[in-house]
């Protein structure tokens, strides 16, 4: 028997109506999908993890991750566009950090989830 087929004969309308009332807007779903797409890249997750430990400049990130500065810069542009990182300038240097505590919490919860014994 296929577990994906609903064999219930009772009326689902109350459940369906309840969920429909809480559904996000199309815009919110699109932005959420873009957020998860940005998080769905190995290099970007490594960058985010490094930035969860310390604010770093591009050259320091490149050294930590053993990558070129141009590759790091490209990924940082995508992370900035997704509002996952922010930057500040100090003289000629640009330092990157996680945008806010929500990003740190996403990383922490993701790690907690994958490390869970199930």
C-alpha positions in Angstrom: 0.0 0.0 0.0 1.3 3.5 -0.9 1.6 5.7 2.1 1.1 8.9 0.0 -2.5 8.1 -0.9 -5.2 9.5 1.3 -7.8 6.9 2.0 -9.8 8.9 4.6 -13.4 9.5 3.7 -14.0 12.2 6.3 -14.2 15.8 5.3 -10.9 17.6 5.2 -12.3 21.1 4.8 -11.6 22.3 8.3 -7.9 21.3 8.1 -7.6 22.7 4.5 -9.3 26.0 5.5 -7.1 26.3 8.6 -3.9 25.8 6.6 -5.0 28.1 3.8 -5.5 30.9 6.3 -1.9 30.7 7.4 -0.3 30.4 3.9 2.4 32.9 3.0 2.2 35.2 0.1 3.7 34.2 -3.2 6.4 36.9 -2.6 7.3 35.4 0.8 7.5 31.9 -0.7 9.8 33.2 -3.4 12.1 35.0 -1.0 12.2 32.0 1.3 13.1 29.8 -1.6 15.9 32.2 -2.5 17.2 32.2 1.0 17.4 28.4 1.0 19.0 28.4 -2.4 21.7 30.7 -1.0 22.2 28.4 1.9 22.3 25.3 -0.4 25.9 25.8 -1.6 28.9 24.1 0.1 31.2 27.1 -0.3 28.7 29.6 1.0 27.9 27.5 4.0 31.7 27.3 4.8 31.9 31.1 4.5 28.9 31.6 6.8 30.4 29.2 9.3 33.7 31.0 9.3 31.9 34.4 9.8 29.9 32.9 12.6 33.3 32.5 14.4 34.7 36.0 13.6 34.3 39.0 11.4 36.8 38.6 8.6 38.1 40.4 5.5 38.1 38.7 2.1 41.8 37.9 2.2 41.4 36.2 5.7 38.4 34.3 4.4 40.4 33.2 1.4 43.2 31.9 3.7 40.8 30.1 6.1 39.0 28.4 3.3 42.1 27.9 1.0 40.4 29.6 -1.9 41.1 32.6 -4.1 40.0 36.0 -3.1 38.0 36.4 -6.3 36.1 33.2 -5.6 35.3 34.4 -2.1 34.3 37.8 -3.4 31.9 36.2 -5.8 30.2 34.1 -3.1 30.1 37.1 -0.7 28.2 39.1 -3.4 25.5 36.4 -3.5 25.4 36.2 0.3 25.0 40.0 0.5 22.2 39.9 -2.0 20.5 37.3 0.2 21.0 39.5 3.2 23.0 36.8 5.0 26.1 38.9 5.4 26.9 42.5 5.9 30.1 44.4 5.5 31.9 47.5 6.9 34.8 49.4 5.6 37.7 50.4 7.7 40.2 52.3 5.6 40.9 50.3 2.5 39.8 47.1 4.1 36.3 45.6 4.0 35.2 43.3 6.8 32.4 40.8 6.6 30.1 39.4 9.3 26.8 37.6 9.5 24.0 40.0 8.9 22.3 39.3 12.2 21.5 36.7 14.9 18.9 35.0 12.6 21.7 33.8 10.3 23.7 32.5 13.2 20.6 30.7 14.5 19.9 29.1 11.0 23.4 27.7 11.1 23.1 26.5 14.7 19.7 24.9 14.1 20.9 23.2 10.9 23.9 21.8 12.7 21.7 20.6 15.6 19.4 18.9 13.2 22.1 17.1 11.2 23.9 16.0 14.4 20.7 14.6 15.9 20.7 10.9 16.4 17.6 9.5 14.8 
